[in-house]
Amino acid sequence: MDKVSTPSLSIVIPTREGFTDHWFNALTEVKGEVEFILVHPPGAPKYPTSDPRVQQIVSPLRGEIIQRISGLMNATAPYTLTINCDEFLHPDILTMVLQYFQRFPDSWVMRLCTKRFQYGETKELTAPWQPLPRIEELPVWDKSSKNQDIPAQSGYLKEIPIVPFDKRKLDLMCFVRERKDHHGPHAENFDKKVWLTQMVQATCKDIVSLLPLMGPFKYIPFWCLDRLLGLFIQAKFFEQGQGKIIGHLMPSPEQLRMENNPPEYRRLNRYGILSEIFLVKCFPQYGYMWNLVITNLREVPKKYVLYRLGKEG
């Protein structure tokens, strides 16, 4: 069978060895003209499938950043979503995506309603999906009406404003305490959201251009792309004083189900500072970026101790 010629949604999945047949079969139950881009770590075999919607790439290096960016740069649909190889999508997700961007053609991002399960809760994770609402029938709860206090279960589309880079200043207290400027209805992270592919790929090109050091030597952090990419996109396309609503959070029922990582994949040694330092390099005018990096630096000793305790335990 031939590859889907005109996909409407690219679903990018960086994989690890040993993902289950059950997960892959559930993934391909997603309906419509979508493309699935599986990016495998080095040496991993391609999954045997005849589904023409599946593209498979073997990454030259292992890690979230290189695997996910490789998939994103190969997306061909106008909208792109990234998930992990143990997360489940509603079979009708494409219908909701197309309805959303038809109603909100100026939006950058559609944030999925996600339901999280503890590791091993297979019965709940694989329960039948509830019908999704029609986007045109949903009311919007705007940010001027205590937007952040409205739960996803309310049946409203919750507005997502762009990160307020111009209003959040350098906070020197971040050297001694947690930062506070991330609180609010805006979103920092990239994952679990549907974005405009054109914006994503332009941003990925910028990030890749930062990796070369000198000659053949490159600095490639293995992990922590999620917040780096989410903030980089918003800073790249930010306009001073804009205050733009860039998207909406979908209400329940959930469109994505995720299970906590199994014990062998505990995330104890991920250091955001390794990648998010790029944000200060490219956008030094925003105190928001400095507050994030300062907080990350403060967290390094704590995370290292937790990592050692987890490894020895």
Secondary structure, DSSP 8 states (H G I E B T S, - for coil): ----SS-SEEEEEE--TT--HHHHHHHTT--SSEEEEEEE-TT--------TTEEEEE-SS-SHHHHHHHHHHT--SSEEEE--TTEEE-TTHHHHHHHHHHH-TT-SEEE--EEEE-TT-HHHHTS-------GGG--EE-TTTTGGGS-GGGS-EEEEE---TTT----GGGGTS---TT-SS-----TTEEEEHHHHHHHHHHHHHT-EEETTEE---SS--HHHHHHHHHHHT--TT---EEEEE--SS-SEEEE---GGG---S--THHHHHHHHHH-TT-HHHHHHHHHHHHHHHHHHHHHHHHHH-
